[in-house]
Amino acid sequence: MPPRRAHTKSRNGCDQCKSRRVKCDEAQPCANCAKRHLACTFERRPPKPDPCPSTQSGKLSESPTVSSRTDDAIAAFQHQVADASAFLREWGAQDPELMHHYCIYTSKTMSDREAICNVWQVEVPKIAYSYEFLMHGILSLSALHLAYTRPERYSHYLNSSNFHMALGLQTFRIILQHPSKENCEALFCFSSLIMIWTCGAPTDLGDSRPLESIIRLFNLCRGIMTLHPFMPHVESGPLAPLFLKDFRSDLGPPQDHARTLHFPGLDDQIDGIRQLIASEPLSEQERLIYQQATDCLEKAFWRLGACEKPAQCGIIFMWPISVRDEFVGFLLDQSPIGLVLLAQYCAQLYLFRGYWFVEDRAQELLSAVAAALPSRLAHWLDWPRQFCSSGRLPE
């Protein structure tokens, strides 16, 4: 008889899970209660000690925290994918098929460069051997890719993808609260998988539509910022080939002729948006947030224009990662200027339409923005529409 699989007890589970004698993910609310629409309470949970900075060798320990907006976004995402899957098991006979497909096929779709594909094919699974939540992330992306490549079994594989993503998110959300040098590589890999998965997942997941889907992407991208203090450690380890000079934040603008060649009309478009921000009746704080988002969008275009070719699809996440939390709130409220900036972002998405997890996202998002944007600002859609009908990744 094979040895029994080790079981990790849930010692701080919610009252409902304790009463039902089932494993609790200890989130608040937990996935079990959220799925059953129960009030999730923790009256029996021992009180947490007062927070105080720990010291080691006279130095304060690093303790980055996840913002409430980010944690809420991850929790909502977790419950959304859990509701879309049959939460009946942890591992099954299909999982070796998913792992085989990931190693042979899916990992090779992550980049056009061999060194980067090798990281996803070899190094990321090695890290996942020690972190079950990352293994769930790998299997989830593999199942999503299979749903894309085998439409005759679309529902079957999509359900498996949702299932593994929901399970991975349970633990990821907890561990993200306490990043360390030991777990930061696994957290970074899972955060990256979330971003790719969100791009590739059907936009009708739950009650989501193209606009809501991209806002979810912006929110989930914020989770990776929690790892900022540990990025030097991540970049110096086995994941190093993922961090090209193209992603450096100190890159300046390319020469004028390069900007004109890659994104004709971009300078005029960005200057016009800055004038729009200056002319709209906004508070000073709102104006600063929009200006920062515009600056970051322009820099993302610069990187695409100046990067080594073929450009890496990770660049499409640079703008969502770099904007402020308040700007994501403006997008959620469908603010007119936020929608105008989102429309320009479609030009970046369009460049990477060759990736299976991007494909038609630019056109879908442009149509959604057009439906929500006030008619007085409709002309701001002309440039991204023109680009998305003729733009191409520079040779």
Secondary structure, DSSP 8 states (H G I E B T S, - for coil): ----------TT--HHHHHHT------SS-HHHHHHT-----TTS---------EETTEE-------HHHHHHHHHHHHHHHHTS----S--TTHHHHHHHHHHTGGGGS-SSHHHHHIIIIIHHHHHTT-HHHHHHHHHHHHHHHHHH-GGGHHHHHHHHHHHHHHHHHHHHHHTTS--TTTHHHHHHHHHHHHHHHHHS-TTSTT--HHHHHHHHHHHHGGGGGGGGGHHHHHTTTTGGG--GGG-TT-----HHHHHHHSTTHHHHHHHHHHHHHHS---HHHHHHHHHHHHHHHHHHHHHHHS-SS--GGGGGHHHHHS-HHHHHHHHTT-HHHHHHHHHHHHHHHHTTTSTTTTTHHHHHHHHHHHHS-GGGGGGGHHHHHHHHH-----
